[in-house]
Amino acid sequence: MIMGIKDCWLAALVFIAAASASFSPEKPVPPPCRACTQLVGSFRAGLERTKRGHAGGDTAWEEEKLRSYKNSEVRLVEIQEKLCSEGEVINKDHCHNLANEHEALLEDWFTHKQTQSPDLQSWLCIDQLTVCCPANTYGPDCLPCTECNGNGKCKGDGTRKGNGKCKCDLGYAGPNCNECGPEHYESFRDEKKLLCTQCHAACGEGGCTGGGPKSCRKCKKGWSMDSEAGCVDINECLEQQRPNSCRPQQFCVNNEGSFSCLECDRSCDGCDGDGPDMCKKCADGYELRDGKCHVRSDSDSTVLVEESTHEEL
């Protein structure tokens, strides 16, 4: 007895019941439009996977055979067997539930609508389920999005959500994202394109008028304004700039706009830099030889024992 399409669907979807039973609300559930879109993507992958080409021989017979297979229940079951199995599908349980819920619509499109409505995404998600909108539209009525000039994204674009306003990319501002944002300057503009570039790292509140430290309106903390060079780095490691900024057994390293404190070598009692040759004086148990602090020859064994004990601890 030949099974009908409905029976084949039910047979192929047996595992969906188990998937539904194991559904966990803790798993992330995609928004309605995205959920429909990923179901469509999985179904399209199945169409591609089950697509058959011409094998040669009797052309008329082969073409008739391919036409009958295109909308056949055999192919439909083959697609359904791996539906929602792709790695990029978010929450496969939810995808299976959605496929089960809209089984009749998918079957209707597959059997009757493929030719006149080849875009399954548009037919299912926009026209039938009304959870998505065409590109560049948003909201319940799929109204036109605000023009963001390629420098931002319309809130709700392609969905039944959002307000249609622009969410500007970093560095851009304004209702249409056609202005430069804070700490960015206009480095290029013509009738079609605006390019905003980040100000120099030295620039503080107020941003800049162009590239480089000379264009800063104000300097950030750790920088000072020079009449010729613009914002220049303050060397916090100069004694007059950093009273007691590092601990006695540390030395200062200047960074752009700031500084770091690093530990002195164990042979040092205070230091000006890294290594035994940068000691201000040698620590107990060490002596100065050839410009470096070395373990004192009369205390080698004591120091070695201490170091061994320290490593074990």
C-alpha positions as CSV (number, residue, x, y, z in Angstrom):
1,M,0.0,0.0,0.0
2,I,1.4,3.4,-1.0
3,M,1.6,5.9,1.8
4,G,0.2,9.3,1.2
5,I,2.2,12.5,1.8
6,K,0.5,13.1,5.1
7,D,1.4,9.6,6.3
8,C,5.0,10.0,5.1
9,W,5.3,13.3,7.0
10,L,4.0,11.6,10.1
11,A,6.4,8.7,9.7
12,A,9.4,11.0,9.1
13,L,8.5,13.3,12.0
14,V,8.3,10.6,14.7
15,F,11.5,11.8,16.2
16,I,10.1,15.3,16.6
17,A,7.8,14.1,19.4
18,A,10.9,13.1,21.4
19,A,12.6,16.4,20.6
20,S,9.5,18.3,21.7
21,A,9.4,16.3,25.0
22,S,13.0,17.1,25.7
23,F,12.6,20.8,24.9
24,S,14.3,22.9,27.6
25,P,13.3,26.5,28.2
26,E,16.9,27.1,29.3
27,K,18.1,26.8,25.7
28,P,18.2,30.1,23.8
29,V,15.0,30.5,21.7
30,P,15.6,32.6,18.6
31,P,13.2,35.5,17.8
32,P,10.3,34.5,15.5
33,C,11.7,35.9,12.3
34,R,15.1,34.3,12.9
35,A,13.5,31.0,13.9
36,C,11.5,30.9,10.7
37,T,14.6,31.9,8.7
38,Q,16.7,29.1,10.0
39,L,13.9,26.6,9.4
40,V,13.8,27.8,5.8
41,G,17.5,27.6,5.6
42,S,17.5,24.0,6.8
43,F,14.7,23.1,4.3
44,R,16.7,24.8,1.5
45,A,19.7,22.8,2.4
46,G,17.6,19.6,2.2
47,L,16.4,20.7,-1.3
48,E,20.0,21.2,-2.4
49,R,21.0,17.9,-0.8
50,T,18.3,15.9,-2.6
51,K,18.6,17.7,-6.0
52,R,19.1,15.3,-8.9
53,G,20.7,16.1,-12.2
54,H,20.1,14.7,-15.7
55,A,21.8,11.3,-16.0
56,G,21.8,11.0,-19.8
57,G,20.0,8.5,-22.0
58,D,16.3,9.2,-23.0
59,T,16.0,12.9,-22.4
60,A,12.2,13.1,-22.4
61,W,11.9,10.2,-20.0
62,E,14.6,11.6,-17.7
63,E,13.0,15.0,-17.6
64,E,9.6,13.5,-16.7
65,K,11.2,11.4,-14.0
66,L,13.0,14.5,-12.5
67,R,9.7,16.5,-12.6
68,S,7.9,13.8,-10.7
69,Y,10.7,13.5,-8.1
70,K,10.9,17.3,-7.6
71,N,7.6,17.3,-5.7
72,S,7.5,13.7,-4.6
73,E,6.8,12.4,-1.1
74,V,10.0,10.4,-1.3
75,R,12.0,13.6,-1.6
76,L,10.0,15.3,1.0
77,V,10.7,12.6,3.5
78,E,14.4,12.7,2.6
79,I,14.5,16.4,3.3
80,Q,12.6,16.0,6.6
81,E,14.9,13.3,7.9
82,K,17.7,15.8,8.4
83,L,15.7,18.9,8.9
84,C,17.1,21.2,11.6
85,S,20.3,19.1,11.9
86,E,22.7,21.7,10.7
87,G,25.3,23.0,13.2
88,E,24.3,26.6,12.8
89,V,20.7,26.0,13.9
90,I,20.0,27.6,17.2
91,N,18.0,25.3,19.5
92,K,17.3,22.3,17.3
93,D,14.4,21.3,19.6
94,H,12.6,24.6,18.9
95,C,13.3,24.2,15.1
96,H,11.8,20.8,15.1
97,N,8.7,22.1,17.0
98,L,8.3,24.8,14.5
99,A,8.6,22.4,11.6
100,N,6.0,20.2,13.2
101,E,3.7,23.1,13.9
102,H,3.8,24.3,10.3
103,E,4.0,20.9,8.7
104,A,1.0,21.6,6.5
105,L,2.4,24.9,5.1
106,L,5.7,23.3,4.3
107,E,4.0,20.4,2.6
108,D,1.7,22.8,0.6
109,W,4.6,24.8,-0.6
110,F,6.7,21.8,-1.5
111,T,3.9,20.1,-3.4
112,H,2.1,23.0,-5.0
113,K,3.9,26.3,-4.7
114,Q,7.6,25.7,-5.6
115,T,7.1,27.0,-9.2
116,Q,5.0,30.1,-8.6
117,S,6.6,31.0,-5.3
118,P,10.2,29.8,-5.4
119,D,11.3,32.0,-2.5
120,L,10.3,29.9,0.5
121,Q,11.6,32.5,2.9
122,S,9.3,35.2,1.5
123,W,6.3,32.8,1.1
124,L,6.5,31.2,4.5
125,C,8.0,33.8,6.9
126,I,6.6,37.0,5.3
127,D,3.3,36.1,3.6
128,Q,2.0,33.1,5.6
129,L,3.4,33.4,9.2
130,T,3.9,37.2,9.1
131,V,6.9,37.0,11.4
132,C,9.4,38.7,8.9
133,C,9.4,41.7,6.6
134,P,11.1,42.3,3.3
135,A,14.6,43.8,3.5
136,N,14.8,47.4,4.5
137,T,11.4,47.4,6.1
138,Y,10.4,46.8,9.8
139,G,7.5,46.5,12.2
140,P,4.0,45.0,12.2
141,D,3.2,46.8,8.9
142,C,6.6,46.4,7.2
143,L,7.2,50.1,6.9
144,P,10.3,51.5,5.2
145,C,13.4,51.7,7.3
146,T,15.3,55.0,8.0
147,E,18.1,55.5,5.5
148,C,21.4,54.8,7.4
149,N,23.8,55.6,4.5
150,G,25.7,52.4,4.9
151,N,27.0,53.5,8.3
152,G,24.5,51.7,10.5
153,K,21.6,49.3,10.7
154,C,17.9,49.8,10.8
155,K,16.4,48.6,14.1
156,G,14.1,45.8,13.2
157,D,15.2,45.5,9.6
158,G,13.5,42.5,8.0
159,T,11.4,41.7,11.1
160,R,8.1,42.6,12.6
161,K,10.0,44.3,15.5
162,G,12.0,47.5,16.0
163,N,11.3,51.1,15.4
164,G,13.0,51.6,12.1
165,K,15.6,54.1,13.4
166,C,19.3,53.8,12.7
167,K,21.7,52.1,15.1
168,C,24.9,53.7,13.9
169,D,28.2,51.9,13.6
170,L,31.1,52.9,16.0
171,G,32.3,56.3,15.0
172,Y,29.1,57.5,13.3
173,A,26.2,59.5,14.7
174,G,23.0,61.4,13.7
175,P,19.5,60.2,12.8
176,N,20.9,58.9,9.4
177,C,24.4,58.1,10.6
178,N,25.8,60.8,8.3
179,E,27.8,62.5,10.9
180,C,31.0,61.6,12.8
181,G,30.6,60.5,16.4
182,P,32.6,61.5,19.5
183,E,36.4,61.0,19.3
184,H,36.1,60.6,15.5
185,Y,36.8,63.0,12.7
186,E,35.7,63.3,9.1
187,S,38.5,61.9,7.0
188,F,36.6,61.5,3.7
189,R,33.2,62.6,2.3
190,D,31.7,62.7,-1.1
191,E,28.1,62.5,-2.4
192,K,27.9,58.8,-1.6
193,K,30.3,58.0,1.2
194,L,31.4,59.3,4.6
195,L,34.4,57.9,6.3
196,C,35.0,58.7,10.0
197,T,38.3,57.9,11.6
198,Q,39.2,57.6,15.3
199,C,41.1,60.5,16.8
200,H,44.7,60.0,18.1
201,A,45.0,58.1,21.4
202,A,46.1,61.3,23.1
203,C,42.9,63.2,22.4
204,G,40.5,63.6,25.3
205,E,37.1,65.2,25.7
206,G,36.0,67.2,22.7
207,G,37.7,64.9,20.2
208,C,39.7,66.3,17.4
209,T,39.7,68.2,14.1
210,G,41.8,65.8,12.2
211,G,44.5,63.1,12.5
212,G,47.5,63.1,14.8
213,P,48.1,64.5,18.3
214,K,48.3,68.1,16.9
215,S,44.6,68.0,16.1
216,C,43.3,67.2,19.6
217,R,41.0,69.8,21.2
218,K,42.1,68.6,24.6
219,C,44.5,66.0,25.9
220,K,43.7,62.9,27.9
221,K,45.1,62.3,31.3
222,G,48.7,61.2,31.0
223,W,49.3,63.7,28.1
224,S,50.1,67.4,28.1
225,M,49.5,70.0,25.4
226,D,52.6,71.3,23.6
227,S,52.2,74.4,21.5
228,E,54.1,72.9,18.6
229,A,53.7,69.1,18.9
230,G,50.2,69.0,20.3
231,C,49.5,66.4,22.9
232,V,52.7,64.7,24.1
233,D,53.1,61.8,26.5
234,I,53.9,62.6,30.1
235,N,56.8,60.5,31.4
236,E,55.4,59.5,34.8
237,C,58.7,57.7,35.5
238,L,60.6,60.9,35.9
239,E,61.1,61.5,39.6
240,Q,59.3,64.8,39.7
241,Q,56.2,63.3,38.0
242,R,55.8,60.2,40.2
243,P,56.5,60.7,43.9
244,N,56.1,57.3,45.5
245,S,54.2,55.9,42.5
246,C,56.0,52.5,42.7
247,R,56.9,50.4,45.7
248,P,60.6,50.3,46.8
249,Q,61.2,46.9,45.2
250,Q,59.7,48.0,41.9
251,F,60.8,50.1,38.9
252,C,58.7,52.3,36.7
253,V,58.1,51.7,33.0
254,N,56.6,54.6,31.0
255,N,53.7,53.8,28.6
256,E,51.8,56.1,26.3
257,G,49.5,58.0,28.6
258,S,50.3,56.0,31.7
259,F,53.0,53.9,33.4
260,S,53.6,50.4,34.9
261,C,55.4,49.2,38.0
262,L,57.5,46.0,37.6
263,E,59.4,44.0,40.2
264,C,63.1,44.4,40.7
265,D,65.5,41.5,40.3
266,R,65.9,39.4,43.5
267,S,69.6,40.5,43.7
268,C,68.6,44.2,44.1
269,D,67.7,46.4,47.0
270,G,65.9,49.0,44.9
271,C,66.5,49.3,41.2
272,D,66.1,51.6,38.1
273,G,65.3,48.8,35.7
274,D,65.2,45.1,35.0
275,G,68.1,42.8,35.7
276,P,71.0,42.5,38.2
277,D,72.9,45.3,36.4
278,M,70.1,47.9,37.2
279,C,70.3,47.6,41.0
280,K,70.6,50.8,43.1
281,K,72.4,48.6,45.6
282,C,72.7,44.8,46.1
283,A,70.4,42.9,48.4
284,D,71.7,41.0,51.4
285,G,73.7,38.0,50.4
286,Y,74.7,39.7,47.1
287,E,77.7,41.8,46.1
288,L,78.6,44.0,43.1
289,R,81.0,42.4,40.6
290,D,81.6,43.6,37.1
291,G,78.6,46.0,37.3
292,K,76.1,43.3,38.4
293,C,74.9,42.0,41.7
294,H,76.1,38.4,42.2
295,V,75.6,36.0,45.1
296,R,78.4,36.7,47.6
297,S,81.1,33.9,47.4
298,D,81.1,33.5,51.2
299,S,77.3,32.9,51.3
300,D,76.7,30.8,48.1
301,S,75.7,27.7,50.1
302,T,73.4,29.6,52.4
303,V,71.6,31.4,49.5
304,L,71.3,28.1,47.6
305,V,69.6,26.4,50.6
306,E,67.3,29.4,51.1
307,E,66.3,29.4,47.4
308,S,65.7,25.6,47.4
309,T,63.5,26.0,50.5
310,H,61.6,28.9,48.9
311,E,61.0,26.9,45.7
312,E,59.7,23.9,47.7
313,L,57.2,26.1,49.5
